[in-house]
């Protein structure tokens, strides 16, 4: 029996296929480092053959991580396999993830291949991968819509060719727990091998069953679970890894096995991914949502106060949620600020701390107390600004007449060049966004505009999220400021600016 349930994180590959999400090079590296601290066993760092940016990112992650296995995705093509090899060869523990579709609908319409041709491709390319990697993972894409006899044949072909990890993807979130569990039970019984095989579960959440299906896979012999932090991913997302890790911990009486996830870093990891993805974690999200440890009902509150275990099956501290915040104020010095950064899990160099401290003082002058969430927002704003190609330099609004507003927007790029334009609109926000569109010379459709309060109270910082569509592609932006209008402009500039340097997405699912 396996010593633990392996956690295979695909936040940087499958997770980034979330519409509007594109991590920068630096963000990908920081996420990978955080995932290593969190304790994941394998990081799928990307799809190296998809773009030079993806290749460079995977290579940098492979060279940076100290103990975590780094893998890359590859189709059954020599060029894909070679790209993964070159990108991961410097890793402490490199591996490869090879896939090909096996379901009738994929064979007929996507691959235009017969079953025999697919089996031949599996044999050929898994063998090719095995010549370059000690650990080869194979995935029959759309496995849960593949007839079980052919699925067994496909897995057997991969094992015979040298694959030691078999992943069963529920690519479109089609299956249900008993059916998915039976697939694993059958494969483990029917596939012949002389060496140990790790069976892995990769589920999507189209029917809201990703975590349940993953747990059913464990009950039927799977020893690896694939997913993403916060369950992000295209369509309804992937298996939420934090839910799997806590499920194994809380119900260890049933599962009798756990992951090696450092549970106390769960909330920190969730917050980091949410910030970089520009996707706010839903308040009612299990484990890491704001309401996960809130009790509104009077009966629940009474029971909780008498004994927390009446309505809590785990403590907030278990996942790194602190009961109390110790806010800083305008009289707080550099040392207190440094200690706060450490307490919140940030490892920031001295020079950058000096810059952040100045920004902290600016906030402290405007607020009575600076909370933990203010610090998170400050750092996120700083990181966005640091990695952004364009920055909001100035904003001016003026009332015109008949409800119309005039906006002048000044933007500066990293080379110091200034761009300025003005426009009018029915309200300040529309006027601002029209002016930004004129600067970037694009036509946009505003898909989502959301204002959140970073903290509570009348002096709360505003966190504005926008999602826009440019030429059929979605982009997100986030802006922070005490002034909602200014934050709205910063968010929109970030989103529209991304459209000028589009990031090539992975373009492959499994």
Secondary structure, DSSP 8 states (H G I E B T S, - for coil): --SS-EEEE-TTTTGGGSTB----HHHHHHHHHHHHHHT-SEEEEE-GGG-HHHHHHHHHHHHH-SSSEEEEEEESSHHHHHHHHHHHTTSTTEEEEEEEE-SHHHIIIII---HHHHHHHHHHHHHHHHTT-S-EEEEEETGGGS-HHHHHHHHHHHHHTT--EEEEEETTS---HHHHHHHHHHHHHH---SS--EEEEEEB-TTS-HHHHHHHHHHTT--EEEEBGGG--STT-B-BHHHHHHHHHHTHHHH-------GGGHHHHHHHHHHHHT----TT-TTTSTTTT---SHHHHHHHHH-GGGT-SS-GGGGT--S----B-TT--HHHHHHHHHHTT----HHHHHHHHHHHHHHHHH-S-B-HHHHHHHHHHHHHHHH-SEEEEEEEEEE-STT-EEEEEEEEETT--EEEEEEEESSHHHHHHHHHHHHHT--EEEEEEEEEESSSSTT--EEEEEEEEETTEEEEEEEEESSHHHHHHHHHHHHHHHGGG---------
